[in-house]
Amino acid sequence: MSGYTPGEQPSADERVVKLNTNENPFGPSDRVMQAIANIDKETLRRYPNPTADVFRHAASRQLGVSPDMILAGNGSDDILTIATRTFLAPGGKLVCPEPTYSLYTVLAQLQETTYGSVAWGEDWSLPMDALLASKADAIYLANPNAPSGTFVSPTKVAELARNFGGLLLVDEAYVDFAEDTCLPLVKEHANLVITRTMSKAYCLAGLRFGYAVAQPQVIHEMIKAKDSYNCDAIAIAAAAAAISDPAYYKEKWEYVKLERQRVSVELTQLGWTVLPSQANFILAAVPDGRGREAYLGLKRQGILVRYFDRPGLSDKIRITIGLSHQNNALLAGIKALTETPMAA
Ligand SMILES: Cc1ncc(COP(=O)(O)O)c(C=O)c1O
């Protein structure tokens, strides 16, 4: 198998404009840094609480669901691994609308389960009929989707959950940059699992913390399939502090959304085609269709974006929305590409 290919992670002292792995351009809040500073030796000497209950209670207060509806993980990738182990048997079938987050197919391979892809409908709409006809045991739906940034309405997701007999996992890694969420649907649909991460909206990609929300009996089964101590004590304290500090983060999300709008408009004026995004990144089609050359041309100027050499994506680049001056550097870099012809 080829495995998952993570985005480039240059060392902290390399001077690049890093718009390639959808991190938040802001740092975590002071409350988070204080929670980390408050960790004492005794907390580190002992094993952590196996179910990260401090986080579950903090998240429960913010999300309006009971703590036993929450499962914490070492990043949402850990949650996705746990879900795959729990709900897909070897020989089973996972189906996703493609293109989407490329880890899903890797997880299916590791579980020796078949991976079936169904093409997105027109304008990245939910391919409802094809998904229902696919004989899947589980469907994973990134919403907003990566790398397109497009969004499927909770009404459509509810319809899919109602008509599908298997497990529907909705990966809400980017939901805090979107206009809506499928979270309220978990109370009505026992086959629905929502996954979230602290990596993007909560500025904590380096911490590794994510969580799932589902009905208590579903979470109960997922707990059986996780590593005993899958979250460390520092991450539990920091993630609990982050989710308890919504005022700080909401302001950052608004900034990112405004910049997303500005960059989308400016790129469109330069002749690029930009998909309407509800995430902290945009997928933009290069006017001459040469995605790899645009990616390499920007890289030569010290600007990192993400290029996927996959069907439907090779004429595009995915750009994380950064701080205003980083976005300006990107736009200048793109203008420079068109002024100096790109190398073949
Ligand atoms: C759709 C989607 N889900 C999950 C993840 C993983 O996030 P985490 O950092 O929590 O493992 C990513 C990261 O890029 C993602 O794009």
The ligand as a Gaussian input file, in Angstrom:
#p B3LYP/6-31G(d) Opt

LIG

0 1
 C      -11.233000      16.400000       6.554000
 C      -10.186000      16.209000       7.590000
 N      -10.449000      15.413000       8.626000
 C       -9.538000      15.204000       9.592000
 C       -8.291000      15.789000       9.543000
 C       -7.287000      15.447000      10.612000
 O       -7.206000      16.366000      11.617000
 P       -6.399000      16.083000      12.930000
 O       -5.289000      17.068000      12.953000
 O       -7.362000      16.289000      14.036000
 O       -5.914000      14.650000      12.928000
 C       -7.961000      16.638000       8.493000
 C       -6.632000      17.258000       8.430000
 O       -6.172000      17.781000       7.480000
 C       -8.946000      16.834000       7.484000
 O       -8.658000      17.617000       6.432000

